[in-house]
Amino acid sequence: MPYQPIENYGVIGNMRTAALVGRDGSVDWLCLPRFDSPSVFGGILDDRKGGSFRIAPATDHTRRKQYYWPDTNVLVTRFLHPDGIGEVEDYMPVGPGASPDDTLVRRVRVVRGRLPFRLECRPAFDYARAAHETKVGDHGARFDGPGLSLGLAASRPLRRDGDGAVGEFTLGEGESAAFVLRTIDPSAPPGPCPGTGEAEDRFRETVAFWQRWLSKCTYRGRWRETVQRSALALKLLTYEPTGAIVAAPTTSLPEGVGGVRNWDYRYTWVRDAAFTVYGLMRIGFLDEAARFREFMTERAKEMRGDDPDGPLRLMYAIDGRADLPEEELPHLDGYMGSRPVRVGNAASGQLQLDIYGELLDAAYLFNKYGAPVTSDGWGRLRRLVDWVADNWDRPDEGVWETRGGRKDHVYSRFMCWVALDRGLRLADKRSFPAPRAKWLAARDAVYEQVLAKGWSEKRQAFVQTYGTDNLDASMLLMPLTFFMAPNDPRMLATIDAIKAPATRGGLAADGLVYRYDYKATHDGLEGAEGTFNMCSFWLVEALTRAGKTDPARLADARLRFEQMLGYGNHLGLYAEQTGASGEALGNFPQAFTHLALISAAFNLDRALGGGS
């Protein structure tokens, strides 16, 4: 099948893994049994051999629509044809009665007329590197690969077709068929498909789980449905056994079609900590924020005291592993020819000093809005702040994980200020013991250095690195972290410089924001990229805060936020980036973007006088 646009997909999951389902009824991405396991369906990275599981009408000229069952992560793909209307309901069972082995349930229904359907299930184990054996029986099919066996229970007959299973069936109005993909023991049969009543019970249990979870959302503002969809997406990206949140469920979806900027995002970044805690707690999801805090606490317990690149890694696997070796998969073509396909992430070994600011900010916020920091917890935080006080003045690879060598990144510097500032605040608020004089001196030194070296008189803006005039959208976080006042003349000038059109030296394009000018910045990578969606939401929030003293900036923030909502896909989901034609680029959906959306919506609504 030809490649679909990235924005044509919806996502379903069970807090252990996730699948992308296209508007054509094809599951083109699924890793089992975890987010970071090898793919069994990887057609989005190679439409010929990557593997897919498609159910769709065997008709021409069929229109397609896709939506979520209200307040859930149950996805409905609707097919409209003159002969009838059919639906495929896709979900991964969750809730008290869900079996951990039942990975994917696909229920097909016809609501009007009569339609023929075709099913094709063609797994490709281990990123399409491993062969598998296919058997078809009375109850469905089984696929046995190295270390993993899958059973496809079917309520309609299937037949073997090469190393896949196919089937054709016709449904009339009110009729349905069910197909359940589950992990099985190599010696066990695939098992029967649930009957109509049992299938309905599983569906209702899953719907009830999601609706019950979403009912905890306290946001009641102008953009309620948008914020709730972002919250549901974030919940899907949570790995329930540990509380970790993956940056995205995919790998190697390109930042520019045909380019080499293709990375594996199926890991947890320390950087996301503060944004996750802030975003989720602001809208009522304290349990999820607490679980992510617990995950980060465990990582802090594993601190490396003798590593010159710091006591923490910048990213971890969802089970807490720190070793994430990167390899390329040359046998895969990549999305629309975007090579290489990568698994693992070599950036895990980089030095990125900003992560300590985000982690300390998260600890400070959770102490304020969640649960108090414990004495043992303070001991670990104190060691981190001490390390920052001794190491803040070092070049690093920076927030964008560039591969062009270490530099003096302004964002890294002012986030070190955040780490020192939050450490001091926590120590004073809780009367914890700390070397206050040392931390205070370091904090002030960072501040004075950033104002002296991070400001460009030529650009009239804070810039990406010392000694250059290159803009960087991460400077928009200065007022959000209280490093600069939102109405400070330097901050306002920086905002104006960034929101100027890229064609005139800025970073903006129709309300969208590039993270930096990749043509002017030597980031060690070839190829182009799109605008960064989270940076666009950062601009909205920076304008919102500046709008407290300037109503025109608040009005601009609202307009830009509404424009950004128009760049979400048909389900309200966002990839990492948006291309020049409005197409989604990069891994999808991206957690950081949805966290930035929640934060921007919450603060903008409050500034406008809403009831967030």
PyMOL commands that set and color helices and strands:
alter all, ss='L'
color gray80, all
select helices_A, chain A and resi 6-8+125-128+196-214+224-236+272-282+286-301+335-337+346-349+354-369+375-391+410-430+436-453+473-477+489-498+502-504+533-546+551-565+591-607
alter helices_A, ss='H'
color red, helices_A
select strands_A, chain A and resi 9-13+18-22+26-31+39-41+52-57+63-68+75-81+84-91+102-122+133-137+140-145+148-154+159-161+164-172+176-183+238-239+244-245+268-269+315-316+327-328+342-343+455-456+461-462+508-509+512-513+531-532+577-578+584-585
alter strands_A, ss='S'
color yellow, strands_A
deselect
rebuild
show_as cartoon
